[in-house]
Amino acid sequence: MLIRFDGRTAIVAGAARGIGQTIARALAADGARVIACDLLMQQLVPLAGRVEGGGEIIAAPVDVTDETSIADVARIAGGADILVYVAGGVRGQRPRPLEDVKAEDFDAIVDANLKGAFLFAKAVAPAMKTKGKGRIISISSRAGLATSLTGIQSYAAAKHGQIGLIKQLAQELGPFGITVNSVAPGFMATSPDYERQWNDWPAAFRDNFVSGIAMRRMGTPQDIANAVIFLASDHASWITGQTLPVTGGPLA
């Protein structure tokens, strides 16, 4: 199956590292012009430039909770064909008892994971409607389909909400030729927050973790990028409103 994105523009929000960076590189390697955006601009700069395979990566700063900042990225794109929303995470937080969670801490995670996905979809939809075609893909989580291994209430709530948003937007945007889907990765230590989470788990839990995965290995950012590339392609033109678990096996 040959997949190319020559002549198409993609936005990858949350592209500075891990899964987002790998997705940006994969899209560009298949010919796309990729606007890679993140708050972590210093980590984005080395990505910028032409990519073997014919595409290019353009680095841009963004605050995914700020509608004006997102509008600036949409202007740089000049009409995105593909949006991949990867931003979010746990924002440096650790699990705490419900009664100890501050409202502002709950909001911070929901805003980055759910509100940001909404604002980015809102920003790119008009141009996609005009073209009569588009692909919107969010990187959700296994935590959006079950409980969260992070133990953070707002993260589980935001990821469940993101999947609900995807279903609703798919219904609304389908008549305009726009598909809206989600990829739900299993746990990967792809950022400092998740590396800390892995190291905080008891040794016995870590030792047994891989044995609970059907494929008997940890996932990689490339596993997620492969799923995104398919959903962004013309081969997935009749798939919408779906969440694809990429977990290596059972959710539980």
ChimeraX attribute file (.defattr): number of C-alpha atoms within 10 A of each C-alpha:
attribute: neighborCount
match mode: 1-to-1
recipient: residues
	/A:1	5
	/A:2	6
	/A:3	14
	/A:4	20
	/A:5	22
	/A:6	16
	/A:7	10
	/A:8	17
	/A:9	23
	/A:10	26
	/A:11	31
	/A:12	27
	/A:13	31
	/A:14	28
	/A:15	30
	/A:16	25
	/A:17	18
	/A:18	17
	/A:19	23
	/A:20	27
	/A:21	23
	/A:22	20
	/A:23	28
	/A:24	30
	/A:25	26
	/A:26	21
	/A:27	32
	/A:28	28
	/A:29	22
	/A:30	20
	/A:31	23
	/A:32	27
	/A:33	28
	/A:34	29
	/A:35	27
	/A:36	32
	/A:37	29
	/A:38	24
	/A:39	17
	/A:40	16
	/A:41	16
	/A:42	12
	/A:43	14
	/A:44	22
	/A:45	17
	/A:46	11
	/A:47	20
	/A:48	16
	/A:49	15
	/A:50	15
	/A:51	19
	/A:52	12
	/A:53	16
	/A:54	15
	/A:55	24
	/A:56	25
	/A:57	28
	/A:58	19
	/A:59	24
	/A:60	22
	/A:61	21
	/A:62	22
	/A:63	19
	/A:64	27
	/A:65	20
	/A:66	15
	/A:67	16
	/A:68	14
	/A:69	14
	/A:70	23
	/A:71	17
	/A:72	15
	/A:73	24
	/A:74	18
	/A:75	12
	/A:76	13
	/A:77	19
	/A:78	12
	/A:79	20
	/A:80	27
	/A:81	26
	/A:82	27
	/A:83	25
	/A:84	27
	/A:85	26
	/A:86	25
	/A:87	25
	/A:88	24
	/A:89	20
	/A:90	21
	/A:91	14
	/A:92	10
	/A:93	15
	/A:94	12
	/A:95	16
	/A:96	12
	/A:97	9
	/A:98	10
	/A:99	6
	/A:100	8
	/A:101	14
	/A:102	10
	/A:103	9
	/A:104	9
	/A:105	14
	/A:106	18
	/A:107	16
	/A:108	18
	/A:109	25
	/A:110	25
	/A:111	20
	/A:112	22
	/A:113	30
	/A:114	28
	/A:115	23
	/A:116	24
	/A:117	28
	/A:118	18
	/A:119	18
	/A:120	24
	/A:121	21
	/A:122	14
	/A:123	21
	/A:124	26
	/A:125	22
	/A:126	14
	/A:127	16
	/A:128	21
	/A:129	16
	/A:130	12
	/A:131	15
	/A:132	15
	/A:133	20
	/A:134	27
	/A:135	25
	/A:136	31
	/A:137	27
	/A:138	27
	/A:139	26
	/A:140	31
	/A:141	28
	/A:142	24
	/A:143	23
	/A:144	22
	/A:145	17
	/A:146	13
	/A:147	18
	/A:148	18
	/A:149	15
	/A:150	18
	/A:151	14
	/A:152	21
	/A:153	17
	/A:154	23
	/A:155	31
	/A:156	24
	/A:157	19
	/A:158	26
	/A:159	28
	/A:160	20
	/A:161	18
	/A:162	25
	/A:163	25
	/A:164	17
	/A:165	20
	/A:166	26
	/A:167	18
	/A:168	13
	/A:169	21
	/A:170	21
	/A:171	14
	/A:172	13
	/A:173	20
	/A:174	18
	/A:175	12
	/A:176	16
	/A:177	17
	/A:178	25
	/A:179	28
	/A:180	28
	/A:181	27
	/A:182	27
	/A:183	24
	/A:184	22
	/A:185	25
	/A:186	22
	/A:187	21
	/A:188	16
	/A:189	17
	/A:190	14
	/A:191	13
	/A:192	10
	/A:193	16
	/A:194	17
	/A:195	12
	/A:196	13
	/A:197	15
	/A:198	18
	/A:199	11
	/A:200	10
	/A:201	11
	/A:202	9
	/A:203	11
	/A:204	8
	/A:205	10
	/A:206	13
	/A:207	10
	/A:208	10
	/A:209	14
	/A:210	15
	/A:211	12
	/A:212	14
	/A:213	18
	/A:214	12
	/A:215	13
	/A:216	12
	/A:217	14
	/A:218	15
	/A:219	19
	/A:220	18
	/A:221	18
	/A:222	17
	/A:223	16
	/A:224	23
	/A:225	22
	/A:226	15
	/A:227	18
	/A:228	23
	/A:229	20
	/A:230	14
	/A:231	25
	/A:232	26
	/A:233	16
	/A:234	15
	/A:235	13
	/A:236	14
	/A:237	16
	/A:238	11
	/A:239	12
	/A:240	23
	/A:241	20
	/A:242	17
	/A:243	23
	/A:244	19
	/A:245	21
	/A:246	20
	/A:247	24
	/A:248	19
	/A:249	14
	/A:250	12
	/A:251	17
	/A:252	9
